[in-house]
Amino acid sequence: MKKADVVELYARLAAENPHPETELESGNDFQLLVAVVLSAQATDIGVNKATRALFDDVKTPAQMVALGEEALKSHIRTIGLFNTKAKNVIALSASLVADHGGTVPADRDALEALPGVGRKTANVVMNTAFGAETFAVDTHIFRVGNRTGLARGKTPLAVEKALDKATPQPFRRHAHHWLILHGRYVCKARRPECWRCIISDVCAFKPKVAAPKGATAATEE
C-alpha cells in the first residue's frame, strides 16, 4: 500500500473514532491483564459477562491468589479453555505479588515472562494500560492487515512488524484499536461489508463485496 493511502486509511478511521478503546471491561491494569488473558479464543462480550462479578470482588493480584483456582473456575466457566486459563491467572497473580510488588510491569519482556501471557497479550496491555505504540495482532488485525494490503504477512509476528514499519505518526498510538474494531464490525471474516466501508477505495481487496438486498450503510451485523 502506498504511503499516501496508509495515511488516508488511518485518517478516516481516526475521524470516525478519535478515541478508540478496548471493549474489554476492567477497573485497573491488573484486571485488564486478566481480561486479556481470558479473551484468548473467546469474545470480549463473553469475557465481560464472566468477569463483572469477579472484578467486583477481585481487584489485586493478592486477592486473586486468595480467591484460588477452583473459585476462579466457577466465575469463568462459560469461557473457553477455562481450566487452563484459571491455572494461568492464579500463577501470574502469584508472580506479580512475588516479583513485581503486586503491580503490572510496564515492560513487554516482563509481561511475557508471566504464565499464560504471550506477545499479543503483552502488546495489548502495553498499549492500553501504558500508552505504548505496540501492535497486538489478533485474528481481526491479521485479516485486515493482509486483506487491505496495509501489512501483509504469513504470521502474526510478520504482520506486527509490517504494521510497525508502515504506521506513521500520529496514528501509532491507536492503530491497534482502530484495526481490531474495523475487523470486528466491518471487515468481517466470512463476508466483509465493503459496501459500507469507509476505506474501501484505498483497500487492495478485490472484488468488493456488494450489499445484500435490503442492507443499508448502517447495517452492522
PAFI-430338 format. One record per residue: residue number from 0; residue in one letter; x, y, z of N, C-alpha, C in turn. Coordinates in Angstrom, 1 decimal, always signed. Atoms other than C-alpha are relative to their C-alpha. Example, Ala and Ser with C-alpha at 12.3 -4.5 7.8 and 13.67 -1.06 7.14 Angstrom:
- 0 | A | +0.9 | -1.2 | +0.0 | +12.3 | -4.5 | +7.8 | +0.9 | +1.2 | +0.0
- 1 | S | -0.9 | -1.1 | +0.0 | +13.7 | -1.1 | +7.1 | -0.8 | +1.1 | +0.8
***
This chain:
- 0 | M | +0.8 | -1.2 | +0.0 | +0.0 | +0.0 | +0.0 | +0.9 | +1.2 | +0.0
- 1 | K | -0.8 | -1.3 | +0.1 | +1.3 | +3.5 | -0.9 | -0.1 | +0.7 | +1.3
- 2 | K | +0.0 | -0.8 | -1.2 | +2.2 | +5.8 | +1.9 | -1.1 | +0.9 | +0.1
- 3 | A | +1.1 | -1.0 | +0.0 | -0.4 | +8.3 | +0.9 | -1.3 | -0.8 | +0.4
- 4 | D | +1.2 | +0.8 | -0.3 | -3.1 | +5.5 | +1.1 | +0.0 | -0.4 | +1.4
- 5 | V | -0.1 | +0.4 | -1.4 | -1.8 | +4.4 | +4.5 | -0.5 | +1.2 | +0.9
- 6 | V | +0.4 | -1.2 | -0.7 | -2.2 | +7.9 | +5.8 | -1.5 | +0.3 | -0.1
- 7 | E | +1.5 | -0.2 | +0.2 | -5.7 | +8.2 | +4.3 | -0.8 | -1.0 | +0.7
- 8 | L | +0.7 | +1.1 | -0.7 | -6.7 | +4.9 | +5.7 | -0.2 | +0.3 | +1.5
- 9 | Y | +0.1 | -0.3 | -1.4 | -5.8 | +5.8 | +9.2 | -0.7 | +1.3 | +0.3
- 10 | A | +0.7 | -1.3 | -0.2 | -7.1 | +9.4 | +8.9 | -1.5 | -0.2 | +0.0
- 11 | R | +1.4 | +0.3 | +0.1 | -10.5 | +8.1 | +8.0 | -0.5 | -0.7 | +1.3
- 12 | L | +0.4 | +0.7 | -1.2 | -10.6 | +5.6 | +10.9 | +0.1 | +0.9 | +1.2
- 13 | A | -0.1 | -0.9 | -1.2 | -9.4 | +8.3 | +13.3 | -1.1 | +1.0 | +0.0
- 14 | A | +1.1 | -1.0 | +0.1 | -12.0 | +10.8 | +12.1 | -1.3 | -0.7 | +0.5
- 15 | E | +1.3 | +0.7 | -0.4 | -14.8 | +8.2 | +12.6 | +0.0 | -0.3 | +1.5
- 16 | N | -0.1 | +0.4 | -1.4 | -13.5 | +7.2 | +16.1 | +1.3 | +0.6 | +0.6
- 17 | P | -1.2 | -0.7 | -0.4 | -11.0 | +9.7 | +17.5 | +0.7 | -0.6 | +1.3
- 18 | H | -0.6 | +0.5 | -1.3 | -10.5 | +8.0 | +20.9 | -0.5 | -1.5 | +0.2
- 19 | P | +0.4 | +1.4 | -0.1 | -10.9 | +4.2 | +20.4 | +0.5 | -0.6 | +1.3
- 20 | E | -0.3 | +0.7 | -1.3 | -10.9 | +2.0 | +23.5 | -0.3 | -1.5 | -0.2
- 21 | T | +0.3 | +1.4 | +0.0 | -10.8 | -1.7 | +24.2 | -1.4 | -0.3 | +0.5
- 22 | E | +1.4 | +0.4 | -0.4 | -14.2 | -3.4 | +24.6 | +0.0 | -0.9 | +1.2
- 23 | L | -0.1 | +0.8 | -1.2 | -12.9 | -5.5 | +27.5 | -0.2 | +1.0 | +1.2
- 24 | E | +0.2 | -0.9 | -1.2 | -14.1 | -4.1 | +30.8 | +1.0 | -0.3 | +1.1
- 25 | S | -0.9 | +0.2 | -1.2 | -11.7 | -3.6 | +33.7 | +0.1 | +1.3 | +0.7
- 26 | G | -0.1 | -1.2 | -0.8 | -11.1 | -1.2 | +36.5 | +1.4 | +0.4 | +0.3
- 27 | N | -1.4 | -0.4 | -0.2 | -7.3 | -1.2 | +36.7 | +0.9 | -0.9 | -0.9
- 28 | D | -0.9 | +0.7 | +0.9 | -4.2 | -2.6 | +35.0 | +0.0 | -1.5 | +0.2
- 29 | F | +0.0 | +1.4 | -0.3 | -4.3 | -5.9 | +36.8 | -1.3 | -0.7 | -0.6
- 30 | Q | +1.3 | +0.5 | +0.6 | -8.0 | -6.5 | +35.8 | +0.1 | -0.1 | -1.5
- 31 | L | -0.2 | +0.1 | +1.5 | -7.1 | -5.6 | +32.2 | +0.8 | -1.1 | -0.4
- 32 | L | -0.9 | +1.1 | +0.4 | -4.3 | -8.1 | +32.1 | -0.8 | -1.3 | +0.1
- 33 | V | +0.8 | +1.2 | -0.1 | -6.6 | -10.8 | +33.4 | -1.0 | -0.1 | -1.1
- 34 | A | +1.0 | +0.0 | +1.1 | -9.3 | -9.9 | +30.9 | +0.6 | -0.4 | -1.3
- 35 | V | -0.6 | +0.3 | +1.3 | -6.9 | -10.0 | +28.0 | +0.4 | -1.5 | +0.0
- 36 | V | -0.3 | +1.4 | +0.0 | -5.6 | -13.4 | +29.1 | -1.2 | -0.9 | -0.2
- 37 | L | +1.3 | +0.8 | +0.1 | -9.2 | -14.7 | +29.4 | -0.6 | +0.1 | -1.4
- 38 | S | +0.7 | -0.2 | +1.3 | -10.1 | -13.3 | +25.9 | +0.6 | -0.9 | -1.1
- 39 | A | -0.5 | +0.8 | +1.1 | -7.9 | -15.7 | +24.0 | -1.0 | -1.1 | -0.4
- 40 | Q | +1.0 | +0.9 | +0.5 | -10.2 | -17.8 | +21.8 | -1.4 | +0.2 | +0.7
- 41 | A | +1.3 | -0.3 | -0.6 | -13.2 | -16.1 | +23.4 | -0.4 | +1.4 | -0.5
- 42 | T | +0.5 | -1.3 | +0.4 | -15.3 | -13.0 | +22.6 | +0.1 | +1.0 | +1.2
- 43 | D | +0.0 | -1.1 | -1.1 | -15.0 | -9.7 | +24.6 | -1.3 | +0.0 | +0.7
- 44 | I | +1.3 | +0.0 | -0.7 | -18.7 | -9.9 | +25.3 | -0.1 | -1.1 | +1.0
- 45 | G | +0.0 | +1.2 | -0.9 | -18.3 | -13.4 | +26.8 | +0.9 | +0.2 | +1.2
- 46 | V | -0.9 | -0.3 | -1.1 | -15.3 | -12.3 | +28.9 | -0.6 | +1.0 | +1.0
- 47 | N | +0.6 | -1.0 | -0.9 | -17.1 | -9.2 | +30.2 | -1.1 | -0.6 | +0.9
- 48 | K | +1.0 | +0.7 | -0.8 | -20.1 | -11.3 | +31.3 | +0.5 | -0.8 | +1.1
- 49 | A | -0.5 | +0.8 | -1.0 | -17.9 | -13.6 | +33.2 | +0.8 | +0.7 | +1.1
- 50 | T | -0.9 | -0.7 | -0.9 | -15.6 | -11.0 | +34.8 | -0.7 | +1.1 | +0.9
- 51 | R | +0.7 | -1.1 | -0.8 | -18.2 | -8.4 | +36.1 | -0.1 | -0.4 | +1.5
- 52 | A | +0.1 | +0.4 | -1.4 | -18.9 | -10.3 | +39.3 | +1.3 | -0.3 | +0.6
- 53 | L | -1.4 | +0.3 | -0.5 | -15.3 | -11.5 | +39.6 | +0.7 | +1.3 | +0.4
- 54 | F | -0.8 | -1.2 | -0.2 | -13.9 | -8.0 | +39.3 | -0.6 | +0.9 | +1.1
- 55 | D | +0.6 | -0.7 | -1.2 | -16.4 | -6.6 | +41.9 | +0.8 | -0.4 | +1.3
- 56 | D | -0.7 | +0.5 | -1.3 | -14.5 | -8.8 | +44.5 | +1.5 | +0.0 | -0.1
- 57 | V | -1.5 | +0.2 | +0.2 | -11.0 | -9.2 | +43.0 | +0.5 | +1.1 | -0.8
- 58 | K | -0.6 | -1.1 | +0.7 | -9.1 | -6.1 | +42.2 | +1.6 | +0.0 | +0.0
- 59 | T | -1.4 | +0.1 | -0.1 | -5.5 | -7.1 | +43.0 | +0.5 | -1.4 | -0.2
- 60 | P | -0.5 | +1.3 | +0.1 | -3.2 | -10.0 | +42.4 | -0.1 | -0.8 | +1.3
- 61 | A | +0.0 | +0.7 | -1.3 | -3.1 | -10.8 | +46.1 | -1.5 | -0.6 | +0.2
- 62 | Q | +1.4 | +0.4 | -0.1 | -6.9 | -11.0 | +46.1 | -0.3 | -1.2 | -0.9
- 63 | M | +0.2 | +1.1 | +0.9 | -6.8 | -13.3 | +43.1 | +0.6 | -1.3 | +0.5
- 64 | V | -0.6 | +1.1 | -0.6 | -4.4 | -15.6 | +44.8 | -0.8 | -0.6 | +1.1
- 65 | A | +0.8 | +0.4 | -1.2 | -6.6 | -15.7 | +47.9 | -1.3 | -0.6 | -0.5
- 66 | L | +1.2 | +0.6 | +0.6 | -9.6 | -16.5 | +45.7 | +0.2 | -1.4 | -0.3
- 67 | G | -0.3 | +1.4 | +0.3 | -8.0 | -19.6 | +44.5 | -0.5 | -0.5 | -1.4
- 68 | E | +0.2 | +0.5 | +1.3 | -8.1 | -21.7 | +41.3 | -1.5 | -0.5 | -0.2
- 69 | E | +1.4 | +0.6 | +0.1 | -11.4 | -23.5 | +42.0 | -1.1 | +1.0 | +0.0
- 70 | A | +1.0 | -1.1 | -0.1 | -13.3 | -20.4 | +42.9 | +0.0 | +0.8 | -1.3
- 71 | L | -0.2 | -0.8 | +1.3 | -11.9 | -18.6 | +39.8 | -0.7 | -0.8 | -1.1
- 72 | K | +0.6 | +0.8 | +1.1 | -13.1 | -21.5 | +37.6 | -1.5 | +0.2 | +0.1
- 73 | S | +1.5 | -0.2 | -0.1 | -16.7 | -21.0 | +38.9 | -0.4 | +1.3 | -0.6
- 74 | H | +0.3 | -1.3 | +0.6 | -16.5 | -17.4 | +37.7 | +0.1 | +0.0 | -1.5
- 75 | I | -0.3 | -0.1 | +1.5 | -15.1 | -18.1 | +34.2 | -0.4 | -1.3 | -0.7
- 76 | R | +0.4 | +1.3 | +0.6 | -16.7 | -21.5 | +33.5 | -0.6 | +0.1 | -1.4
- 77 | T | +0.6 | -0.2 | +1.3 | -18.5 | -20.0 | +30.5 | +1.0 | +0.3 | -1.1
- 78 | I | -1.1 | -0.4 | +0.9 | -15.2 | -19.0 | +28.8 | +0.7 | -1.3 | -0.5
- 79 | G | -0.7 | +1.1 | +0.6 | -13.4 | -21.4 | +26.5 | +1.4 | -0.2 | +0.7
- 80 | L | -1.3 | +0.3 | -0.6 | -10.3 | -23.2 | +28.0 | +0.1 | +0.5 | +1.4
- 81 | F | +0.0 | -0.7 | -1.4 | -11.4 | -22.0 | +31.5 | +0.9 | -0.7 | +1.0
- 82 | N | -0.9 | +0.7 | -0.9 | -9.4 | -24.7 | +33.3 | +1.5 | +0.5 | -0.1
- 83 | T | -1.3 | -0.5 | +0.2 | -6.1 | -23.7 | +31.8 | +0.2 | +1.5 | +0.3
- 84 | K | +0.0 | -1.5 | -0.3 | -6.9 | -20.0 | +32.0 | +0.0 | +0.3 | +1.5
- 85 | A | +0.0 | -0.2 | -1.5 | -7.7 | -20.3 | +35.7 | +1.3 | -0.3 | +0.6
- 86 | K | -1.4 | +0.4 | -0.5 | -4.4 | -22.0 | +36.4 | +1.0 | +1.1 | -0.3
- 87 | N | -1.0 | -1.1 | +0.4 | -2.5 | -19.3 | +34.5 | -0.3 | +1.3 | +0.7
- 88 | V | +0.3 | -1.3 | -0.7 | -4.3 | -16.4 | +36.1 | +0.4 | +0.0 | +1.4
- 89 | I | -0.5 | +0.1 | -1.4 | -3.6 | -17.7 | +39.6 | +1.5 | +0.1 | +0.0
- 90 | A | -1.4 | +0.0 | +0.1 | +0.0 | -18.3 | +38.6 | +0.6 | +1.3 | -0.3
- 91 | L | -0.5 | -1.4 | +0.4 | +0.5 | -14.9 | +37.0 | -0.2 | +1.0 | +1.2
- 92 | S | +0.3 | -0.8 | -1.1 | -1.1 | -13.3 | +40.0 | +1.0 | -0.2 | +1.1
- 93 | A | -1.0 | +0.3 | -1.0 | +1.3 | -15.1 | +42.4 | +1.3 | +0.6 | -0.5
- 94 | S | -1.3 | -0.5 | +0.4 | +4.2 | -14.0 | +40.2 | +0.0 | +1.5 | +0.1
- 95 | L | +0.0 | -1.4 | -0.1 | +3.1 | -10.4 | +40.2 | +0.2 | +0.4 | +1.5
- 96 | V | -0.2 | -0.3 | -1.4 | +3.0 | -10.5 | +44.0 | +1.4 | -0.2 | +0.4
- 97 | A | -1.3 | +0.3 | -0.4 | +6.3 | -12.2 | +44.4 | +1.1 | +0.8 | -0.7
- 98 | D | -1.1 | -0.6 | +0.7 | +8.3 | -10.5 | +41.7 | -0.2 | +1.5 | -0.4
- 99 | H | +0.3 | -1.4 | +0.4 | +6.6 | -7.1 | +41.0 | -0.7 | +0.8 | +1.0
- 100 | G | +0.7 | -0.8 | -1.1 | +5.2 | -5.9 | +44.3 | -1.5 | +0.1 | -0.2
- 101 | G | +1.4 | +0.0 | +0.2 | +1.7 | -6.7 | +43.2 | -0.5 | +1.0 | -1.1
- 102 | T | +0.4 | -0.9 | +1.1 | +1.8 | -4.3 | +40.2 | +0.3 | -0.6 | -1.3
- 103 | V | -0.2 | +0.5 | +1.3 | +1.6 | -5.0 | +36.5 | +1.2 | +0.8 | -0.6
- 104 | P | -1.2 | -0.7 | +0.5 | +5.1 | -4.2 | +35.0 | -0.3 | +0.6 | -1.4
- 105 | A | +0.1 | -0.7 | +1.3 | +5.2 | -1.7 | +32.1 | +1.1 | -0.3 | -0.9
- 106 | D | -1.1 | +0.5 | +0.8 | +7.6 | -3.8 | +30.2 | -0.4 | -1.3 | -0.7
- 107 | R | +0.5 | +1.1 | +0.8 | +6.8 | -6.2 | +27.4 | +0.7 | -1.3 | +0.4
- 108 | D | -0.7 | +1.3 | -0.4 | +9.5 | -8.8 | +28.3 | -0.4 | -0.5 | +1.3
- 109 | A | +0.5 | +0.4 | -1.3 | +8.4 | -8.8 | +31.9 | -1.4 | -0.6 | -0.1
- 110 | L | +1.4 | +0.5 | +0.1 | +4.8 | -9.3 | +30.9 | +0.0 | -1.4 | -0.7
- 111 | E | +0.0 | +1.3 | +0.7 | +5.7 | -12.2 | +28.5 | +0.6 | -1.1 | +0.9
- 112 | A | -0.5 | +1.0 | -1.0 | +7.5 | -13.9 | +31.4 | -1.0 | -0.5 | +0.9
- 113 | L | +1.1 | +0.4 | -0.9 | +4.2 | -14.2 | +33.3 | -0.7 | -1.2 | -0.6
- 114 | P | +0.8 | +1.2 | +0.5 | +2.3 | -17.5 | +33.0 | -1.2 | +0.4 | -0.8
- 115 | G | +1.2 | -0.2 | +0.8 | -0.2 | -17.5 | +30.2 | +0.0 | +1.3 | -0.8
- 116 | V | -0.1 | -1.3 | +0.7 | +1.0 | -14.2 | +28.7 | +0.9 | -0.1 | -1.2
- 117 | G | -0.8 | +0.1 | +1.2 | +2.1 | -14.3 | +25.1 | +0.3 | +1.5 | -0.5
- 118 | R | -0.4 | -1.3 | +0.6 | +3.3 | -11.5 | +22.8 | -1.2 | +0.9 | -0.2
- 119 | K | +1.2 | -0.8 | +0.3 | -0.2 | -10.4 | +21.7 | -0.6 | +0.6 | +1.3
- 120 | T | +0.5 | -0.4 | -1.2 | -1.4 | -10.2 | +25.3 | +0.8 | +1.2 | +0.6
- 121 | A | -1.0 | -1.0 | -0.5 | +1.7 | -8.2 | +26.3 | -0.2 | +1.3 | -0.7
- 122 | N | +0.2 | -1.1 | +0.8 | +1.2 | -5.9 | +23.4 | -1.3 | +0.8 | +0.3
- 123 | V | +1.3 | -0.6 | -0.3 | -2.4 | -5.2 | +24.3 | +0.1 | +0.8 | +1.3
- 124 | V | -0.2 | -0.6 | -1.3 | -1.5 | -4.4 | +27.9 | +0.9 | +1.2 | -0.1
- 125 | M | -0.9 | -1.1 | +0.2 | +1.4 | -2.2 | +26.9 | -0.7 | +1.2 | -0.7
- 126 | N | +0.7 | -1.1 | +0.8 | -0.8 | -0.2 | +24.5 | -1.1 | +0.6 | +0.8
- 127 | T | +1.2 | -0.5 | -0.6 | -4.0 | +0.0 | +26.5 | +0.3 | +0.6 | +1.4
- 128 | A | -0.2 | -0.4 | -1.3 | -2.6 | +0.4 | +30.0 | +1.1 | +1.1 | +0.1
- 129 | F | -1.2 | -0.8 | -0.2 | +0.7 | +2.2 | +29.4 | +0.2 | +0.9 | -1.2
- 130 | G | -0.1 | -0.9 | +1.1 | +0.2 | +4.0 | +26.1 | +1.1 | -0.3 | -1.0
- 131 | A | -1.1 | +0.3 | +0.8 | +3.0 | +2.2 | +24.3 | -0.5 | -0.2 | -1.5
- 132 | E | +0.3 | +0.1 | +1.4 | +3.0 | +2.2 | +20.5 | +0.2 | -1.4 | -0.5
- 133 | T | -0.2 | +1.4 | +0.3 | +2.6 | -1.6 | +20.2 | -1.2 | -0.4 | -0.9
- 134 | F | +1.0 | +0.5 | +1.0 | +0.6 | -3.6 | +17.6 | -0.3 | -1.4 | +0.3
- 135 | A | +0.4 | +1.4 | -0.5 | -1.2 | -6.6 | +19.1 | -0.8 | -0.6 | -1.2
- 136 | V | +0.6 | +0.6 | +1.2 | -2.1 | -8.8 | +16.1 | -0.8 | -1.2 | +0.4
- 137 | D | +1.0 | +1.1 | -0.3 | -5.2 | -10.9 | +16.8 | -0.5 | -0.5 | -1.4
- 138 | T | +0.6 | +0.5 | +1.3 | -7.3 | -12.7 | +14.1 | -0.5 | +1.1 | -0.8
- 139 | H | +0.6 | -1.1 | +0.7 | -9.0 | -9.5 | +13.2 | +1.0 | +0.9 | -0.7
- 140 | I | -1.0 | -0.9 | +0.5 | -5.9 | -7.4 | +12.7 | +0.8 | -0.8 | -1.1
- 141 | F | -0.7 | +0.8 | +1.0 | -4.2 | -10.3 | +10.9 | -0.7 | +0.0 | -1.3
- 142 | R | +0.9 | +0.0 | +1.2 | -7.1 | -10.4 | +8.4 | +0.0 | +1.4 | -0.6
- 143 | V | +0.1 | -1.4 | +0.5 | -7.4 | -6.6 | +8.0 | +1.4 | +0.4 | -0.6
- 144 | G | -1.3 | -0.3 | +0.6 | -3.6 | -6.2 | +7.5 | +0.2 | -0.6 | -1.3
- 145 | N | -0.3 | +0.7 | +1.3 | -3.4 | -8.8 | +4.8 | -1.1 | +0.4 | -1.1
- 146 | R | +1.1 | -0.2 | +1.0 | -6.8 | -8.1 | +3.1 | +0.1 | +1.4 | -0.6
- 147 | T | -0.1 | -1.4 | +0.5 | -6.3 | -4.3 | +2.8 | +1.3 | +0.2 | -0.7
- 148 | G | -1.3 | -0.2 | +0.5 | -2.6 | -4.6 | +1.9 | +0.8 | +1.0 | +0.8
- 149 | L | -0.7 | -0.8 | -0.9 | -1.7 | -2.4 | +4.8 | +1.3 | -0.6 | +0.6
- 150 | A | -1.1 | +0.7 | -0.6 | +0.5 | -5.0 | +6.4 | -0.1 | -1.5 | -0.3
- 151 | R | +0.1 | +1.4 | +0.4 | +0.9 | -8.4 | +4.7 | +1.0 | -0.8 | +0.7
- 152 | G | -1.0 | +0.9 | -0.6 | +2.5 | -11.4 | +6.4 | -0.7 | -1.3 | +0.2
- 153 | K | +0.5 | +1.3 | -0.2 | +2.1 | -15.1 | +6.9 | -0.2 | -0.4 | +1.4
- 154 | T | +0.1 | +0.3 | -1.5 | +2.4 | -15.0 | +10.7 | -0.4 | +1.3 | +0.7
- 155 | P | +0.3 | -1.2 | -0.8 | +1.1 | -12.6 | +13.4 | +1.2 | +0.9 | +0.2
- 156 | L | -1.2 | -0.8 | -0.3 | +4.7 | -11.5 | +14.1 | +0.4 | +0.7 | -1.3
- 157 | A | -0.3 | -0.7 | +1.3 | +5.2 | -10.7 | +10.4 | -0.9 | +1.2 | -0.2
- 158 | V | +0.9 | -1.1 | +0.2 | +2.1 | -8.6 | +10.3 | +0.3 | +1.1 | +1.0
- 159 | E | -0.4 | -1.0 | -1.1 | +3.1 | -6.9 | +13.6 | +1.1 | +0.8 | -0.5
- 160 | K | -1.1 | -0.8 | +0.5 | +6.4 | -5.9 | +12.1 | -0.3 | +0.8 | -1.2
- 161 | A | +0.5 | -0.8 | +1.2 | +4.8 | -4.8 | +8.9 | -0.8 | +1.3 | +0.4
- 162 | L | +0.8 | -1.1 | -0.5 | +2.4 | -2.6 | +10.8 | +0.9 | +1.0 | +0.7
- 163 | D | -1.0 | -0.9 | -0.6 | +5.2 | -1.2 | +12.9 | +0.7 | +0.9 | -1.0
- 164 | K | -0.7 | -0.7 | +1.0 | +7.0 | -0.2 | +9.8 | -0.8 | +0.9 | -0.8
- 165 | A | +0.9 | -0.8 | +0.9 | +4.0 | +1.1 | +7.8 | -0.7 | +1.1 | +0.7
- 166 | T | +0.8 | -1.0 | -0.7 | +2.2 | +3.1 | +10.5 | +0.7 | +1.2 | +0.5
- 167 | P | -0.7 | -1.2 | -0.3 | +3.2 | +6.7 | +10.8 | -0.7 | +0.7 | +1.2
- 168 | Q | +0.6 | -0.9 | -1.0 | +2.6 | +9.3 | +13.5 | -1.0 | +0.9 | -0.8
- 169 | P | +0.4 | +0.1 | -1.4 | +0.1 | +10.5 | +14.7 | -0.9 | -1.2 | +0.3
- 170 | F | +1.0 | +1.1 | +0.0 | -1.7 | +7.2 | +14.2 | +0.5 | -1.3 | +0.8
- 171 | R | -0.5 | +1.2 | -0.6 | +0.6 | +4.7 | +16.0 | -0.6 | -0.4 | +1.4
- 172 | R | +0.6 | +0.3 | -1.3 | -0.9 | +5.0 | +19.5 | -1.3 | -0.8 | -0.1
- 173 | H | +1.3 | +0.6 | +0.0 | -4.4 | +4.0 | +18.5 | -0.2 | -1.0 | -1.2
- 174 | A | +0.1 | +0.9 | +1.2 | -3.7 | +1.9 | +15.3 | -0.6 | -1.4 | +0.4
- 175 | H | +0.5 | +1.3 | -0.4 | -4.3 | -1.4 | +17.2 | -1.5 | +0.0 | +0.1
- 176 | H | +1.4 | +0.0 | -0.3 | -7.8 | -0.4 | +18.3 | -0.8 | +0.3 | -1.2
- 177 | W | +0.8 | -0.3 | +1.2 | -8.9 | +1.1 | +15.0 | -0.1 | -1.2 | -0.9
- 178 | L | +0.0 | +1.1 | +0.9 | -7.9 | -2.0 | +13.1 | -0.8 | -1.2 | +0.6
- 179 | I | +0.8 | +1.1 | -0.5 | -9.4 | -4.5 | +15.5 | -1.5 | +0.2 | -0.1
- 180 | L | +1.4 | -0.3 | +0.1 | -12.7 | -2.7 | +15.6 | -0.5 | +0.0 | -1.4
- 181 | H | +0.4 | +0.1 | +1.4 | -12.8 | -2.4 | +11.9 | -0.1 | -1.4 | -0.5
- 182 | G | +0.1 | +1.4 | +0.4 | -12.1 | -6.1 | +11.5 | -1.2 | -0.7 | +0.7
- 183 | R | +1.1 | +0.7 | -0.7 | -14.7 | -7.0 | +14.1 | -1.4 | +0.4 | -0.5
- 184 | Y | +1.4 | -0.5 | +0.3 | -17.6 | -4.9 | +12.8 | -0.2 | +0.3 | -1.5
- 185 | V | +0.2 | -0.3 | +1.4 | -16.9 | -4.1 | +9.1 | +0.7 | -1.0 | -0.9
- 186 | C | -0.8 | +0.9 | +0.9 | -14.1 | -6.2 | +7.5 | +0.0 | -1.4 | +0.6
- 187 | K | +0.2 | +1.2 | -0.7 | -15.5 | -9.4 | +8.8 | +0.6 | -1.2 | -0.8
- 188 | A | -0.7 | +1.1 | +0.6 | -14.0 | -12.8 | +8.1 | -0.7 | -0.6 | -1.2
- 189 | R | +0.7 | +0.7 | +1.1 | -16.7 | -14.5 | +6.0 | -0.5 | +0.9 | -1.1
- 190 | R | +0.6 | -0.9 | +1.0 | -18.3 | -11.5 | +4.3 | +0.4 | +1.4 | +0.4
- 191 | P | -0.3 | -1.4 | -0.4 | -16.5 | -8.2 | +4.6 | -1.1 | +1.0 | -0.6
- 192 | E | +1.1 | -0.9 | +0.4 | -19.1 | -5.4 | +4.4 | +0.6 | +1.3 | -0.7
- 193 | C | -0.7 | -1.0 | +0.8 | -17.3 | -3.4 | +1.7 | -0.9 | +1.1 | -0.4
- 194 | W | +1.0 | -1.0 | +0.5 | -20.5 | -1.5 | +0.7 | -0.1 | +1.1 | +1.0
- 195 | R | +0.1 | -1.1 | -1.0 | -20.3 | +0.5 | +4.0 | +1.3 | +0.3 | +0.6
- 196 | C | -1.3 | -0.2 | -0.5 | -16.6 | +0.5 | +4.5 | +0.6 | +1.4 | -0.4
- 197 | I | -0.5 | -1.4 | +0.3 | -15.0 | +4.0 | +4.8 | +1.4 | +0.0 | -0.6
- 198 | I | -1.3 | +0.1 | +0.6 | -11.7 | +2.8 | +3.5 | +0.1 | -0.9 | -1.2
- 199 | S | +0.0 | +1.0 | +1.1 | -12.8 | +0.6 | +0.6 | +0.8 | +0.4 | -1.2
- 200 | D | -0.7 | -0.5 | +1.2 | -11.3 | +2.8 | -2.1 | +1.5 | +0.0 | +0.1
- 201 | V | -1.5 | +0.2 | -0.2 | -7.8 | +2.5 | -0.6 | +0.4 | -1.4 | +0.4
- 202 | C | -0.3 | +1.4 | -0.4 | -8.1 | -1.2 | +0.2 | +0.3 | -0.8 | -1.2
- 203 | A | -0.5 | +0.9 | +1.1 | -6.4 | -3.8 | -2.0 | -1.0 | -1.1 | -0.3
- 204 | F | +0.9 | +1.2 | +0.1 | -9.2 | -6.4 | -1.5 | -0.9 | +0.1 | -1.2
- 205 | K | +0.9 | +0.0 | +1.1 | -11.0 | -7.3 | -4.7 | -0.4 | -1.5 | -0.3
- 206 | P | +1.0 | -1.1 | +0.3 | -13.6 | -7.9 | -5.8 | -0.7 | +0.5 | +1.3
- 207 | K | +0.7 | -0.5 | -1.1 | -15.5 | -5.7 | -3.4 | -1.3 | -0.7 | +0.2
- 208 | V | +1.3 | +0.7 | -0.2 | -18.5 | -7.3 | -1.7 | -1.1 | +1.0 | +0.0
- 209 | A | +1.2 | -0.8 | +0.2 | -21.8 | -5.8 | -2.7 | -0.9 | -0.2 | +1.2
- 210 | A | +1.0 | +0.0 | -1.1 | -24.5 | -5.0 | -0.2 | -1.1 | -1.1 | -0.3
- 211 | P | +1.1 | +0.9 | +0.2 | -27.1 | -7.8 | +0.2 | -1.3 | +0.8 | -0.1
- 212 | K | +1.2 | -0.7 | +0.3 | -30.6 | -6.9 | -0.8 | -0.7 | +0.5 | +1.4
- 213 | G | +0.6 | -0.6 | -1.2 | -32.2 | -4.6 | +1.8 | +0.9 | +0.5 | +1.0
- 214 | A | -0.9 | -0.5 | -0.9 | -29.0 | -3.8 | +3.5 | +0.2 | +1.5 | -0.1
- 215 | T | -0.3 | -1.4 | +0.1 | -28.1 | -0.2 | +4.4 | +1.4 | +0.3 | +0.5
- 216 | A | -1.3 | -0.3 | -0.4 | -24.9 | +1.6 | +5.2 | +0.2 | -0.1 | +1.5
- 217 | A | -0.1 | +0.0 | -1.4 | -25.8 | +1.5 | +8.9 | +0.0 | -1.5 | +0.5
- 218 | T | +0.0 | +1.4 | -0.4 | -26.0 | -2.4 | +8.9 | +1.3 | -0.4 | +0.7
- 219 | E | -1.2 | +0.5 | -0.7 | -23.6 | -3.9 | +11.4 | +0.1 | -1.5 | +0.1
- 220 | E | +0.0 | +1.5 | -0.2 | -24.5 | -7.5 | +11.7 | -0.8 | -0.6 | -1.2
***
